[in-house]
């Protein structure tokens, strides 16, 4: 993951070399109105916002180690928690991220979220919960019955949720499930902290989002290598820990001997680098809360691809969840209007992708 983020430095270096070559070209006069970020939106993520912001240089760069550590902790907790729970429960618990980001933005960044925005966050959480619940109840025979009305859908969801809770409580492995849910929920707190810290840094200091991803990748890689070394020496090379999660030598052997693992690892590196770059660009342009709502919509595209590859079966309950998910995201980002005027914001509408930070309290 962090190797992919460090790969952003290659793009930064390429962009710098390109600028030097074009500036040294004889007989060429660059046109400022074409090459400035204000007139060319494509360049905005590659340049820093310098109005009333200090450059992030010197020891201040170490501030980016904080979101990197939050990223490590959150990702580790989610992956370990996934070992104890089903994927559907993992998905439902992960939906709490948008609420944590919203609360932290109000508390620590003094953001102002209006009533319709809070309702949008709740709608997003409900949508993610329904998507995960659809996967949880698919194993039950009664889930194969297609609901013919909204009332039947609600009754089916309530009955399935009750059965799921009852089964979990009676299961001797219920303690592991509870631990897994708590770990995934705790991971959302660290991820939300990461989003809020990144917004704070991008708002206070002038630095390109691409460099932010690169620095976070560097710090995260250093911390991860230190942790892997300590765990390998303490656990991985022992008789009980050999061939386990902390055996670094076994992990390297599998990467070098199995082509599928190596290819997928490279693709994940590229995906993670691009994902974090675009996410930070959204954070700088809008807010961390908007980023979290848009990020949640990944589930929709994953579901579409899974259906196309026949990795998943079609479920009507997921359609309801995805409709709520998309509607809540559009509502929060002012793409659609709120049906209740009393919840609407009573002020002049701002541009959707305004470069200035949103209003503080």
C-alpha positions in Angstrom: 0.0 0.0 0.0 2.6 2.5 1.0 4.9 1.5 -1.9 2.1 2.5 -4.2 1.7 5.9 -2.4 5.5 6.5 -2.7 5.1 5.9 -6.4 3.5 9.4 -6.5 7.0 10.8 -6.3 7.6 9.5 -9.8 4.7 11.7 -11.1 6.0 14.7 -9.1 9.5 14.2 -10.5 8.1 13.8 -14.1 6.1 17.0 -13.7 9.1 18.9 -12.4 11.3 17.7 -15.3 8.7 18.6 -17.8 8.5 22.2 -16.4 12.3 22.6 -16.5 12.5 21.3 -20.1 9.7 23.6 -21.3 11.1 26.7 -19.4 14.6 26.1 -21.0 13.2 25.7 -24.5 14.5 28.5 -26.8 12.1 30.7 -28.6 9.2 29.5 -26.4 7.2 31.9 -24.2 4.8 30.1 -21.9 1.3 31.6 -21.7 0.4 32.1 -18.1 -3.3 32.0 -18.6 -3.0 28.5 -20.0 -0.5 27.0 -17.7 -1.9 28.3 -14.4 -4.0 26.1 -12.1 -6.7 28.7 -12.0 -7.4 28.4 -15.7 -6.5 24.7 -16.1 -8.4 22.5 -13.6 -6.2 19.5 -14.5 -3.2 21.2 -12.9 -4.9 22.1 -9.6 -4.0 18.8 -7.8 -0.4 19.2 -8.9 0.2 22.7 -7.4 -0.1 24.1 -3.9 -2.7 26.5 -2.7 -0.5 29.4 -1.6 -3.0 32.1 -0.6 -2.5 32.8 3.1 -0.8 29.4 3.6 2.7 28.5 4.9 4.8 26.1 2.8 5.0 22.7 4.4 8.8 22.4 4.7 11.4 21.4 7.2 10.3 19.6 10.3 6.6 20.4 9.5 6.7 17.6 7.0 6.7 15.2 9.9 3.1 16.3 10.5 2.2 14.0 7.6 3.4 11.0 9.7 0.3 11.4 11.8 -2.3 10.6 9.1 0.1 7.9 7.9 0.1 6.2 11.3 -3.7 6.5 11.4 -3.9 4.8 8.0 -1.7 1.9 9.2 -3.8 1.5 12.4 -7.1 1.7 10.7 -6.2 -0.7 7.8 -4.7 -3.2 10.2 -7.7 -3.2 12.5 -10.1 -3.6 9.6 -8.2 -6.5 8.1 -7.9 -8.3 11.4 -11.5 -7.6 12.2 -12.5 -9.1 8.9 -10.9 -12.4 10.1 -13.6 -12.7 12.8 -16.7 -11.5 11.0 -18.5 -12.1 7.7 -18.0 -9.7 4.9 -21.6 -8.4 5.2 -21.1 -7.4 8.8 -17.8 -5.8 7.9 -19.5 -3.7 5.3 -22.3 -2.6 7.6 -19.9 -1.6 10.4 -17.7 0.3 7.9 -20.6 2.5 7.0 -20.2 4.4 10.3 -17.1 6.2 8.8 -19.1 9.1 7.4 -20.7 9.8 10.8 -17.3 9.8 12.5 -15.8 12.1 9.9 -18.8 14.5 10.2 -18.6 14.6 14.0 -14.8 15.1 14.0 -15.1 17.9 11.4 -17.5 19.8 13.6 -15.5 19.3 16.8 -12.0 19.8 15.6 -12.2 21.7 12.4 -15.2 23.9 13.5 -17.1 23.0 10.4 -20.8 23.9 10.1 -23.0 21.0 8.9 -26.6 21.8 8.3 -29.6 19.7 9.1 -30.0 18.3 5.7 -26.3 17.3 5.6 -26.7 15.3 8.9 -29.7 13.6 7.4 -27.7 12.8 4.3 -25.0 11.2 6.4 -27.6 9.0 8.2 -29.1 8.0 4.8 -25.6 7.0 3.6 -25.1 4.8 6.7 -28.6 3.2 6.2 -27.8 2.5 2.6 -24.5 0.8 3.4 -26.2 -1.1 6.2 -28.9 -2.4 3.8 -26.2 -3.5 1.3 -24.4 -5.5 4.0 -27.6 -6.8 5.4 -28.6 -8.1 2.0 -25.5 -10.2 1.9 -26.1 -11.4 5.5 -29.7 -12.7 4.9 -29.0 -14.2 1.5 -28.1 -17.5 3.1 -31.5 -17.8 4.7 -34.2 -19.6 2.7 -36.7 -16.9 3.4 -34.5 -14.3 1.8 -35.2 -15.9 -1.6 -38.8 -14.6 -1.5 -39.1 -11.4 -3.4 -40.9 -8.6 -1.4 -43.9 -7.2 -3.2 -44.2 -4.0 -1.2 -42.2 -1.6 1.0 -43.9 -3.1 4.1 -42.9 -6.6 3.2 -39.3 -5.4 2.6 -39.2 -3.7 6.0 -40.6 -6.9 7.6 -38.1 -9.1 5.8 -35.2 -6.9 6.9 -36.4 -6.8 10.6 -36.9 -10.6 10.7 -33.6 -11.3 9.1 -31.8 -8.9 11.4 -33.4 -10.5 14.5 -32.5 -14.0 13.3 -29.0 -12.9 12.7 -28.6 -11.5 16.2 -30.2 -14.6 17.8 -27.9 -16.9 15.8 -24.8 -14.9 16.8 -25.7 -14.9 20.5 -26.2 -18.7 20.5 -23.0 -19.3 18.6 -20.0 -20.2 20.7 -17.9 -18.0 18.5 -20.1 -14.9 19.3 -17.2 -13.4 21.3 -15.0 -13.4 18.2 -17.7 -11.7 16.2 -18.1 -9.0 18.9 -14.4 -8.5 19.0 -14.3 -8.3 15.2 -17.1 -5.7 15.1 -15.4 -3.6 17.8 -12.1 -3.7 15.9 -13.7 -2.6 12.6 -15.7 0.2 14.4 -12.5 1.3 16.0 -10.8 1.3 12.7 -13.4 3.8 11.4 -12.3 6.2 14.2 -8.7 6.1 13.0 -9.7 6.5 9.3 -11.9 9.4 10.2 -9.0 11.0 12.2 -6.8 10.5 9.1 -9.3 12.3 6.9 -9.7 15.2 9.3 -5.9 15.6 9.8 -5.3 15.7 6.1 -8.0 18.4 5.7 -6.4 20.4 8.5 -2.9 20.1 7.0 -4.1 21.0 3.4 -6.0 24.0 4.7 -3.2 25.4 6.8 -0.2 24.6 4.7 0.5 25.0 0.9 1.5 21.6 -0.5 0.3 19.6 -3.4 -1.9 16.6 -2.7 0.4 14.5 -4.8 3.3 15.3 -2.5 1.1 14.6 0.5 0.4 11.1 -0.7 4.1 10.6 -1.4 5.2 11.8 2.1 2.5 9.6 3.8 3.7 6.7 1.7 7.3 7.2 2.8 6.4 7.6 6.5 4.0 4.7 6.4 6.6 2.5 4.7 9.2 3.2 7.4 6.8 2.5 10.2 5.5 -0.6 8.5 9.0 -2.0 7.9 10.0 -1.3 11.5 6.8 -3.1 12.8 7.3 -6.0 10.4 10.9 -6.4 11.5 10.0 -6.4 15.2 7.1 -8.8 14.8 9.1 -11.2 12.6 12.0 -11.3 15.2 9.6 -11.6 18.1 7.0 -14.0 16.7 7.5 -14.9 13.0 10.8 -16.8 13.4 9.6 -18.9 16.4 8.2 -22.4 16.0 4.7 -21.3 16.8 4.8 -18.2 14.5 6.5 -19.8 11.5 4.4 -19.7 8.3 2.0 -17.4 10.1 0.9 -13.8 9.7 4.2 -12.4 11.0 6.7 -14.6 9.1 8.2 -12.0 6.8 10.4 -14.6 5.0 7.4 -16.8 4.2 5.5 -13.7 2.8 8.5 -12.8 0.6 8.7 -16.4 -0.7 5.0 -16.5 -1.6 5.3 -13.2 -3.5 8.4 -14.3 -5.5 7.1 -17.9 -6.2 3.4 -17.2 -7.0 2.8 -15.0 -10.0 -0.8 -14.2 -9.2 0.2 -12.8 -5.8 3.0 -10.7 -7.3 0.8 -9.3 -10.1 -2.1 -8.5 -7.8 0.3 -6.8 -5.4 1.6 -4.5 -8.2 -2.0 -3.7 -9.3 -2.9 -2.9 -5.7 0.1 -0.5 -5.4 -1.1 1.4 -8.5 -4.7 1.4 -7.3 -3.8 2.7 -3.8 -1.6 5.5 -5.1 -4.3 6.8 -7.4 -7.1 6.3 -4.8 -5.3 8.3 -2.1 -4.3 11.1 -4.6 -7.9 11.6 -5.8 -9.2 11.3 -2.3 -6.9 14.1 -1.1 -7.8 16.2 -4.1 -11.4 16.0 -3.1 -10.5 16.8 0.5 -8.7 20.0 -0.6 -11.4 21.1 -3.0 -14.4 20.3 -0.8 -14.0 18.7 2.6 -13.1 15.4 4.4 -16.8 14.7 5.0 -17.6 15.0 1.3 -14.7 12.7 0.6 -16.0 10.1 3.0 -19.5 10.1 1.5 -18.1 9.8 -2.1 -15.6 7.1 -0.9 -18.5 5.0 0.4 -20.0 4.8 -3.1 -17.1 2.5 -4.0 -19.4 -0.3 -2.8 -21.7 0.5 -5.8 -19.0 0.1 -8.4 -17.6 -3.0 -6.7 -21.1 -4.5 -6.8 -21.5 -3.7 -10.5 -18.2 -5.3 -11.4 -18.9 -8.3 -9.2 -22.2 -8.9 -11.0 -20.5 -8.6 -14.4 -17.9 -11.2 -13.4 -20.6 -13.4 -11.8 -19.0 -13.2 -8.4 -22.2 -12.1 -6.8 -25.9 -12.7 -7.3 -28.5 -10.0 -7.8 -30.5 -9.0 -4.7 -33.3 -6.4 -4.7 -32.5 -5.3 -1.2 -29.1 -4.2 -2.4 -30.8 -2.0 -5.0 -32.6 -0.2 -2.2 -29.4 0.2 -0.3 -27.5 1.6 -3.3 -30.3 4.1 -4.1 -30.1 5.4 -0.5 -26.3 5.5 -0.7 -26.2 7.5 -3.9 -29.1 9.8 -2.9 -27.4 10.6 0.5 -24.1 11.3 -1.3 -25.8 13.6 -3.8 -27.8 15.3 -1.1 -24.8 16.0 1.1 -22.8 17.5 -1.8 -25.7 19.7 -3.0 -26.2 17.9 -6.2 -29.9 17.3 -5.5 -32.2 19.4 -3.3 -33.7 18.4 0.0 -37.4 17.4 -0.2 -38.1 19.4 3.0 -37.4 23.1 2.6 -37.2 23.6 6.4 -34.0 21.6 6.4 -32.5 23.5 3.5 -29.6 25.8 4.0 -30.7 29.4 4.2 -27.8 31.1 2.4 -26.5 31.8 -1.0 -25.4 28.6 -2.7 -21.7 28.1 -3.1 -20.0 26.4 -6.0 -19.9 22.6 -5.7 -16.1 22.4 -6.1 -15.2 25.7 -4.5 -11.5 25.9 -3.8 -12.0 28.0 -0.7 -12.6 26.0 2.6 -16.2 25.6 3.5 -17.6 27.9 6.2 -16.4 27.6 9.7 -18.6 28.1 12.8 
